[in-house]
Amino acid sequence: MDTIILKIGGSVFEKLSASFYKTVVDLKQSKVCHPIIVHGGGPEINQALKQANVETPFVDGLRVTTEEVLKIAEMVMSGSINKRMVAKIQQAGGTAFGLSGVDGSLLQTEPVDHSGKLGFVGQVKKVNDAWLKLIMDQGGIPVISPIGVDESATRYNINGDMAAAGVASVMKGKLIFISDIPGVMETIQDKKVIHSKLSKTQIDSMISSGVIYGGMIPKVRSAVNALSGGVTESVIINGLSPNDLKDYMKGQVVGTKIMMGEVQHV
């Protein structure tokens, strides 16, 4: 049975309907695929940092992470969001297991930037996939909070998109970014256009020109990196559209598919 890795962003988490989680549970129970969820938590982390009067800048969509920021990010993602997401899956009739990347050294991590300018921001070096396979084989859906750990037990904040790409590369599954928009959009001749397919070359150009910016940058870069790492397919779809996930799993054209090769049309 194939594996799909669903990256659910913090901005879309609370907007997702019960039917979305029911679809995920149905995919598992009908043996269409093994779902794995990796989630973020940006907006709630921002709110918690604001309440604590802690300022944190972003560099290319990555949050500069001090020890204080890491503590708050871990509390929000591993302590709050992760368990609420587990509850939503179980309310939909599934069996979910909430994990941090620290648990069992699930997400073995190294710094994104060794100069230290990003602080405790990590990237996935290795995934201890034996734990994921154990949970999936027992009928469970893993729900992963993107806090990783290195060999010396130092914890790191991992961008959720990058964490999902790391897991997808190891599991050799499809990587599906669940967003609150229908894909990568661009205004062309005063009309908003959804790109159904984008190549790496197009993505690089759109980042340079500012069409793709902010939090979408690590998303599309993670999608490309995942493809080069062995992921079979990367796509960005709208989780708020009732049937997008179902339609995508049926092979229909949904959202924006990220390709390694050239794409000739929008």
C-alpha positions as CSV (number, residue, x, y, z in Angstrom):
1,M,0.0,0.0,0.0
2,D,1.3,3.4,-1.0
3,T,2.2,6.1,1.6
4,I,1.0,9.7,1.4
5,I,2.5,12.5,3.5
6,L,0.1,15.3,4.3
7,K,1.7,18.5,5.4
8,I,-1.0,20.6,7.2
9,G,0.0,24.2,7.8
10,G,-0.8,26.0,11.0
11,S,-2.8,28.6,9.0
12,V,-5.2,26.0,7.7
13,F,-5.5,23.6,10.6
14,E,-8.4,25.3,12.4
15,K,-10.2,25.9,9.1
16,L,-10.3,22.2,8.1
17,S,-13.7,20.6,8.4
18,A,-14.5,17.3,10.0
19,S,-15.1,15.9,6.5
20,F,-11.4,16.4,5.7
21,Y,-10.3,14.2,8.6
22,K,-13.0,11.7,7.6
23,T,-11.5,11.5,4.1
24,V,-8.0,10.9,5.6
25,V,-9.4,8.1,7.9
26,D,-11.4,6.6,4.9
27,L,-8.2,6.5,2.8
28,K,-6.5,4.5,5.6
29,Q,-9.4,2.2,6.4
30,S,-10.3,1.4,2.8
31,K,-6.6,0.6,2.2
32,V,-6.1,3.1,-0.5
33,C,-2.9,4.4,1.2
34,H,-1.1,4.9,4.5
35,P,-1.5,8.6,5.5
36,I,1.2,10.3,7.6
37,I,0.5,13.8,8.8
38,V,3.2,16.4,9.5
39,H,1.9,19.7,10.8
40,G,3.1,23.2,11.4
41,G,1.9,25.9,13.8
42,G,3.0,29.3,12.6
43,P,0.0,31.5,13.6
44,E,-0.3,30.0,17.1
45,I,3.4,30.3,17.6
46,N,3.2,33.9,16.6
47,Q,0.4,34.5,19.0
48,A,2.3,32.8,21.9
49,L,5.5,34.8,21.1
50,K,3.5,38.0,21.1
51,Q,2.0,37.2,24.5
52,A,5.5,36.6,25.8
53,N,6.8,39.8,24.2
54,V,9.4,37.8,22.2
55,E,10.2,39.2,18.7
56,T,11.5,36.8,16.0
57,P,12.4,37.7,12.4
58,F,12.1,35.5,9.4
59,V,14.7,34.8,6.7
60,D,13.4,33.3,3.5
61,G,10.3,32.0,5.3
62,L,12.3,30.4,8.1
63,R,11.8,31.6,11.7
64,V,15.0,32.6,13.5
65,T,14.9,30.4,16.6
66,T,16.5,31.3,19.9
67,E,16.3,29.0,22.9
68,E,13.3,31.0,24.1
69,V,11.6,30.8,20.7
70,L,12.3,27.0,20.6
71,K,10.7,26.5,24.0
72,I,7.5,28.3,22.9
73,A,7.4,26.6,19.4
74,E,7.8,23.2,21.0
75,M,5.1,23.9,23.6
76,V,2.6,25.1,20.9
77,M,3.3,22.4,18.3
78,S,4.1,19.3,20.3
79,G,1.9,20.1,23.3
80,S,-1.2,21.7,21.9
81,I,-1.6,21.5,18.1
82,N,-0.4,17.9,17.8
83,K,-2.9,16.5,20.4
84,R,-5.8,18.5,19.0
85,M,-5.1,17.1,15.5
86,V,-4.9,13.6,17.0
87,A,-8.3,14.2,18.6
88,K,-9.8,15.3,15.2
89,I,-8.7,12.2,13.5
90,Q,-10.1,10.0,16.3
91,Q,-13.4,11.9,16.3
92,A,-13.5,11.0,12.6
93,G,-13.2,7.3,13.5
94,G,-9.5,6.8,13.0
95,T,-6.6,5.8,15.3
96,A,-3.9,8.4,15.5
97,F,-0.6,8.6,17.3
98,G,0.9,12.0,18.1
99,L,4.7,12.2,17.9
100,S,7.3,14.8,18.2
101,G,10.4,14.4,16.0
102,V,12.3,14.1,19.3
103,D,10.4,10.9,20.3
104,G,12.6,7.9,19.5
105,S,14.9,10.3,17.6
106,L,12.2,10.2,14.9
107,L,13.6,13.2,13.1
108,Q,17.3,13.2,13.4
109,T,18.4,16.8,12.7
110,E,21.3,19.0,11.8
111,P,21.4,22.9,11.6
112,V,20.1,24.5,8.4
113,D,22.8,27.1,8.8
114,H,26.0,26.3,10.6
115,S,26.9,30.0,11.0
116,G,24.3,30.3,13.6
117,K,22.4,33.3,12.2
118,L,19.1,31.2,12.2
119,G,19.7,29.8,15.7
120,F,18.1,26.5,16.4
121,V,16.6,25.9,13.0
122,G,17.1,22.4,11.8
123,Q,16.7,20.2,8.8
124,V,16.0,16.5,8.6
125,K,19.2,14.4,8.3
126,K,17.6,11.0,8.9
127,V,14.2,9.6,9.7
128,N,13.8,6.7,12.1
129,D,11.1,5.2,9.9
130,A,10.8,2.0,11.9
131,W,8.5,3.8,14.4
132,L,6.3,5.1,11.6
133,K,6.0,1.6,10.0
134,L,5.1,0.1,13.4
135,I,2.3,2.5,13.9
136,M,1.0,2.2,10.3
137,D,1.1,-1.6,10.4
138,Q,-1.0,-1.5,13.6
139,G,-3.7,0.5,11.8
140,G,-2.6,3.9,13.1
141,I,-2.0,7.3,11.5
142,P,1.2,9.0,12.7
143,V,0.8,12.8,13.4
144,I,4.3,14.4,13.6
145,S,5.3,17.7,15.2
146,P,8.4,19.1,13.5
147,I,10.7,19.5,16.4
148,G,13.9,17.5,15.7
149,V,16.9,16.4,17.7
150,D,20.6,15.9,16.9
151,E,23.1,13.3,18.2
152,S,23.8,15.3,21.3
153,A,20.1,15.6,22.1
154,T,20.0,19.3,21.1
155,R,16.5,20.1,19.9
156,Y,15.7,22.1,16.7
157,N,12.7,23.8,15.2
158,I,12.2,22.4,11.7
159,N,10.0,24.2,9.1
160,G,7.0,22.0,8.7
161,D,7.3,21.8,4.9
162,M,10.9,20.8,5.2
163,A,10.1,18.1,7.8
164,A,7.3,16.7,5.6
165,A,9.7,16.6,2.6
166,G,12.2,14.7,4.7
167,V,9.7,12.1,5.9
168,A,8.3,11.8,2.3
169,S,11.8,11.2,0.9
170,V,12.4,8.3,3.3
171,M,8.9,6.8,2.9
172,K,9.0,7.2,-0.9
173,G,5.4,8.4,-0.9
174,K,3.4,11.2,-2.4
175,L,3.9,14.6,-0.7
176,I,0.7,16.6,-0.4
177,F,0.8,20.2,1.0
178,I,-2.6,21.0,2.4
179,S,-3.1,24.8,2.1
180,D,-6.0,27.3,2.4
181,I,-5.4,28.4,-1.2
182,P,-6.0,26.3,-4.4
183,G,-2.3,26.2,-5.4
184,V,0.4,28.6,-6.6
185,M,-1.3,31.6,-8.0
186,E,-0.1,34.5,-10.2
187,T,-1.9,37.6,-11.6
188,I,-1.5,37.5,-15.4
189,Q,-3.3,40.3,-17.4
190,D,-5.4,41.3,-14.4
191,K,-6.6,37.7,-13.9
192,K,-5.6,35.3,-11.0
193,V,-4.3,32.1,-12.6
194,I,-3.7,28.9,-10.7
195,H,-0.6,27.0,-12.1
196,S,-1.6,23.4,-12.5
197,K,2.1,22.4,-13.0
198,L,5.4,24.2,-12.2
199,S,9.0,23.1,-12.9
200,K,12.0,23.8,-10.7
201,T,13.2,26.4,-13.3
202,Q,9.8,28.2,-13.2
203,I,9.8,28.1,-9.4
204,D,13.3,29.6,-9.2
205,S,12.2,32.4,-11.6
206,M,9.0,33.1,-9.6
207,I,10.9,33.4,-6.4
208,S,13.4,35.8,-7.9
209,S,10.6,37.9,-9.3
210,G,8.6,37.9,-6.1
211,V,5.6,36.0,-7.4
212,I,6.4,33.3,-4.9
213,Y,7.3,34.8,-1.5
214,G,7.2,34.3,2.3
215,G,6.0,31.0,3.6
216,M,5.4,29.7,0.1
217,I,9.2,29.7,-0.6
218,P,10.1,26.8,1.8
219,K,6.9,25.0,0.6
220,V,7.9,24.9,-3.1
221,R,11.5,24.4,-2.4
222,S,10.7,21.5,-0.1
223,A,8.5,20.0,-2.9
224,V,11.4,20.2,-5.4
225,N,13.9,18.8,-2.8
226,A,11.5,15.9,-2.0
227,L,11.3,14.9,-5.7
228,S,15.1,14.8,-6.0
229,G,15.1,12.7,-2.8
230,G,12.9,10.0,-4.2
231,V,9.3,11.3,-3.6
232,T,7.0,10.1,-6.3
233,E,4.9,13.3,-6.5
234,S,4.6,16.7,-4.9
235,V,1.4,18.8,-5.0
236,I,-0.2,21.8,-3.2
237,I,-3.9,21.5,-2.8
238,N,-6.7,23.3,-1.1
239,G,-7.8,21.6,2.1
240,L,-10.9,23.8,2.4
241,S,-12.3,22.5,-0.8
242,P,-14.5,19.5,0.2
243,N,-13.4,17.1,-2.5
244,D,-9.9,18.2,-3.5
245,L,-8.1,15.5,-1.5
246,K,-10.5,12.8,-2.8
247,D,-10.2,14.0,-6.3
248,Y,-6.5,14.1,-6.2
249,M,-6.3,10.6,-4.9
250,K,-8.5,9.5,-7.8
251,G,-6.0,11.0,-10.3
252,Q,-7.8,14.2,-11.2
253,V,-6.0,17.5,-11.8
254,V,-6.1,19.4,-8.5
255,G,-4.0,22.3,-7.2
256,T,-0.4,22.8,-8.3
257,K,1.8,19.8,-9.1
258,I,5.6,20.4,-8.7
259,M,7.7,18.8,-11.5
260,M,11.5,18.4,-11.9
261,G,11.4,18.8,-15.7
262,E,10.1,21.6,-17.9
263,V,6.4,22.5,-18.0
264,Q,5.1,24.0,-21.2
265,H,1.8,25.4,-20.1
266,V,0.0,27.0,-17.1
